[in-house]
Amino acid sequence: MQDTIDRYLDYQRHQRHLAERTLEVYAEALARLCAHCERDKLGLADVRPHHVRGWAARLHAGGLGPRSLAQLLSAWRGLFKWLGREGLVAQNPVDGLKAPKAPRPLPKALSVDDAVALADASASPPPLPASASARDQREAPWLAARDHCMVELLYGSGLRSAELLGLDVQAHPQAQGWVDASAGEAHVLGKGSKWRQVPVGTPALKALAAWLAVRGDLAAPGETALFVGRTGTRLTAAQLRNRLKQLTVRAGLPTHVHPHMLRHSFASHLLQSSSDLRGVQELLGHAHITTTQVYTRLDFQHLAKAYDAAHPRARRK
């Protein structure tokens, strides 16, 4: 059974080019499927819908949330679909089975003022203590240039964390993204290995030029990544989150800011200004309009607050 799972994961890796983190999630979900099959002494070809329903019910009763359960069933469904194409099973026992509906919390977005404050805070080096090492003093200016460029691209173009960190200095056959400064646009490889182009505004282009002017002093020889860390190699997601955490404190914001919050802020502020839901969908790279529609709820929340604060009929005694 494990050999079959490994073949399926190899197919997802090499044919569908799924990200490693996505493959890890799939592997965990399929390991649970194997455990259920082994406990009930079933092969994959023996699994029937009532088996899957029973396993899903036990997992949900054991505390697995609707979102996690939906993700699990999606991974199982994909495996059995592939097994059917390979002629290894006669039916997909997960077809038609859905997880309980989960409440959809609103994505957290910054106010416009807070987003601008964060961008401003990232533009200048942090004050260094008198005891700061020579290395810290030397690195402070390029750290500020790099961080400012990242914040401007995250908020100004709505990039995902992986899309930002996947950017290279210039286009090449293996590149997963780059910024064409002359055209004022970024080319990024998003979810599902889908390419899209997003506009890059003037503040981000200026921040990019400032970063490129000092990047060469830090990047390791032959490194293609646009954003690099102290080692001269491509910046990691953990490093990006840590830098945003520090910038949040420096900007004096009341909430912790993570990379995706800047993407949410981009979408929310753009929708409030334009009301062009389809346009925002394309800029974000959402496959389905329903994913983008959550930002209309954010927009209404903003309008409701304005109504409650200003309209005489909204006041309650």
N, C-alpha and C positions, 0 to 999 in steps of 0.2 A: 504493500500500500504506500509506503514512504517513497519508494522508487517512482511510483506514479505521480505523487505529489511533487517530487523534485523535478520530474519532466515537465509538469504543468508550470511550475515556477520559472523554469528555464525558458519556456515558451513566452511567458509574460515578460521576462527580462529581455530576451533577444528579439522577439517578434513585435511586441507591443511597446517595448522600451519604457517600462514602468520604472519609476524612481525606486531607489533602494529602500527608502522608508516605507513606501507603499508595499513593496515585496515583503518586508518584515511583518507588516500588518496582516497580509495574506497568509504568510507562513504560520503566524500565531493562530489565526482563525482555522486554518486547515489542520493544525495540530490538534485542536479541540475536536474537529470532526473525526479524526483518526481515533482519538481517545473514546469517543462515543461508540464508534463502530467496533472497536476492540472489546469494550465492555459488554456490548450486546452480541458479540461474536458474529458480526456482519462484514461482508466485503462491500466495497463501494457499489458494485452492481446489484447488491441485495437491498440497498437503502430505498425505502418507500416514503411517500409523503407523511404517513402517520408516524414514522420514526422521527422525521425532522420536526414535525409539530411537537412531539413529546420532548425532544431535546431542547427545542427553543423555549417551551413552557417551563422546563426545569431551570434553565439558565436565567430566565426572566424572574422566576420565583426566588432564585438564589441571589438576586440583586443586580443582574446585568441590565443596564438601562436601555431604553428604546433605541437610542442612536447607536450604541455599541452592538446591540442585537441586530439592527438593520445592516450594519457594516459586516457582521459575521455572516448573515444570510446571503449577502451580496457575494462574498468570497466563495461560499459554498455553491451558490447558483452558478457562478462563473466556472468553477471546477467541473460541475456536472455537464454544463453546456459544452465544454471542451472534450470531456469524456464521450459525449454523444457524437461529436464530430469525428472522434477517433474510432467510433464503433465499439466502445467498451461498455456502454450502458444503453439500455433501451428507452429510458425516460429520464427527465430531470425532476427529481422528487422535491426540489425547492421552488419550482415554478408555481406562481400564484400565492406563495406563502409570504406574508408581510409581517413586519414587526409592529408592535403597538405604536401609535402615533406619539411622537415626543413633542412637548411644548417647544416653540421656537423662540428662544430669547432674542431680544434685539441685540445686534452687534454694538459694541461699545465704540463710540466715536468721540473725538475731541471737539470742543467748540472751535470756531475759526480763530478766535483770539489765542487759545491755548496752542493750536497748531502753529500759528505764526510765532508765538513765544518760543516754542521748541526749536523751530528753524533758526530763529535769531540766536538762541543760546548755543546752537551747534556751530555757528559761524566764527566764533572766537575761541582761542585756546583757554582752557581753565586756568585760574590763578594758581601758580605753583608756590609751595612753601620755600623758604630760604634754604632749607636742607635738601631740596630736590637735586637729584644727580644730574651730571652733565648730559647723560643720555635722555633723561626726562625733559630737560630744557630743549634739547635738540629736536626731540620727537613731537613736542607739543604743537608746533605749527602745522605739520603735515597730518597729525591726528585730527585737528580741527578741520582742515581742508577735506579730508576723507569723510569724516562724520557729517559735515554739512552737505556734501554731495549726496550721501546716502539718504539723509532725511529729505532733501529736496526731491529726489527721485521716488522715494516711497510715498510721500504725500502729494507731490506734484503730478506723478504719472500713475499712481495706484498700483505699483508693482507688488507682487508677492515677494516674500523673503527669498525664496529659492530663485526667483527670476532675477532679483537684484544681484544676488551673490553669484549667479551664473553668467553675468555679463563679462565679456572680454573687452580688451582695449580696442580691438578692431575685428572686423568680420573675417572669418576663415572657415574652411569646410567643417571643422569639428566644433565650431563655436555654438553655444547655446543662447547667445544673445550679445548685442552690442548696441552702442548709441551712435547714431549718425548725426553728429552735431550740425553739419551743414544743412541737413534736411529738417533738423529739429524733431527727430523721432527716435524712439527706441524699438529695436526688434528683439522680441523675447520669446522663448520657448516655454509655454505654459503647461497647464495640466492636460493630460492626454496627448502629450507631444504635439500640441497645436501651436503654430506660430501666430503671432499677432504684432501689429505695429501700434504704438501709442505715442501721442505727442509729448514732447519734452519742452516745458516752458522756459522762458528767459532766465528766471532765477536758477533753475536747475542747470541750464547750459553754462551760466557764469560759474556756478559751483563746480561743474565738471572741468572747465578750463583751469580753474585754480588748483584742483586736485591733480590733474594730469601734469601740471607744471612741476609738481614736487614728487609725484609717484615714482619716478625713475630713481630717486635717492633711496627708496625703500625696497622696491620689488626685486626679487631674486632674478638672476640672469635667466632669460628664456621664459619667465612667468607671463602667461597670457591674461590672467585675471585682472579685471579692472580694479577691484577692491582687494587689497592685501593687508595682512597684519604685520606685527613686528618681526615675524620670521621671514617676511618677504613673499609668502605664499598666500593662496586664496583665502580670504576671510571665511570663517565658519559661521553657522547660524547661531551658535552659542555666543560667539564673540560679538555678533551684531546685537543680540538681545542685551548683553551686558553693557555695550556702549549706549544703547537707548535708555537703559535704566539709569546710568550716570547722567545722561543729558536731561532726563526727566527731573532729577533732583536739582541740577544746576538751574533749570528753567523755573523751578518753584511750582511745578504743576501738582495738583492735588491727587492725581491718580498715576499709577504705573503705566507707562506706554510700552507696548510691544509692537513689533513690525506690522502685524496685521491690523492693529488699531489705526495706523496711519492710512492703510488701504481703505478701511471702513470710513475714515474721515474724508478721504478723497471722494469716495462714492457719494456719501451723504451730502457734502457741501456742493458737489457738482449737480446733484439731483435737485437740491433746494434752489439752485440758481437757474437751472435750465428746464427742469421737469421732463427731460428727454430720457425716458426709461430705456428705450432701445439703444440709444447712444451710449449710456452708461454701461449697459450690458456688454456692448462690443468692446469698450475700453477696458473693462474688467476681465474680459475673456470668459464670461459665463456661458456654458452650453445651453442653459435653459433660463428663460425670462423669470421663472418663479424664484430662482436664486437671487436675482437682482431686486425683485419686488419687496424684499425685506426692508430695503432702504426707503420705500415709500412709507412704511410704518414709522421709521425714524423721522422722516420729514413731517408726518402728521403729529408726532409727539412734539416736535419743535413748534409747530403751529398752535397746538393745544396749549402749550405753556405761554405763548404770546397772548392767546385769547384770555386765558385765566388771569394773566397779569394786567391786561389792559381794558377788557370789556366790562362795562358796568354790570351787565346781566350775569357775568361769570362769578361775581363776588357772592360768597355765601356767608350768612351770619351764623 
